[in-house]
Amino acid sequence: MTFSKSEALSSLRPGAQFVIRGGVIEFYQHDDPQPTEEELQSEIIRLNEAQPMVELREERNRRLAETDYLALSDLT
């Protein structure tokens, strides 16, 4: 999966309101300043590099949830 500029901006500035058209940020509203193009590209790289661990953690959690009944059945 390759992350988009929109996803990078949401990750860097949670709660920001923005509009991106044609790869250009046309509207940006947040208390913090708008991130630079370099910051956005760095965040895209970081998100892409972290993705395998995110997927592994999701798979781990899914498998644990499938077997929770085995360990929790004796819980009083």
Contacts in CASP RR format, 6 or more apart in sequence:
PFRMAT RR
TARGET T0000
AUTHOR 0000-0000-0000
METHOD contacts of the structure
MODEL  1
MTFSKSEALSSLRPGAQFVIRGGVIEFYQHDDPQPTEEELQSEIIRLNEA
QPMVELREERNRRLAETDYLALSDLT
1 48 0 8 1.000
1 51 0 8 1.000
2 44 0 8 1.000
2 48 0 8 1.000
3 43 0 8 1.000
3 44 0 8 1.000
3 47 0 8 1.000
3 48 0 8 1.000
3 51 0 8 1.000
4 44 0 8 1.000
5 20 0 8 1.000
5 23 0 8 1.000
5 25 0 8 1.000
5 40 0 8 1.000
5 44 0 8 1.000
6 18 0 8 1.000
6 20 0 8 1.000
7 44 0 8 1.000
7 47 0 8 1.000
8 35 0 8 1.000
8 40 0 8 1.000
8 41 0 8 1.000
8 43 0 8 1.000
8 44 0 8 1.000
8 47 0 8 1.000
9 16 0 8 1.000
9 18 0 8 1.000
9 20 0 8 1.000
9 25 0 8 1.000
9 35 0 8 1.000
9 40 0 8 1.000
9 43 0 8 1.000
10 16 0 8 1.000
11 43 0 8 1.000
11 47 0 8 1.000
12 35 0 8 1.000
12 39 0 8 1.000
12 40 0 8 1.000
12 43 0 8 1.000
13 30 0 8 1.000
13 32 0 8 1.000
13 35 0 8 1.000
15 30 0 8 1.000
16 28 0 8 1.000
16 29 0 8 1.000
16 30 0 8 1.000
16 32 0 8 1.000
17 27 0 8 1.000
17 28 0 8 1.000
17 29 0 8 1.000
17 30 0 8 1.000
18 25 0 8 1.000
18 27 0 8 1.000
18 28 0 8 1.000
18 29 0 8 1.000
18 30 0 8 1.000
19 25 0 8 1.000
19 26 0 8 1.000
19 27 0 8 1.000
20 26 0 8 1.000
25 34 0 8 1.000
28 34 0 8 1.000
35 43 0 8 1.000
END
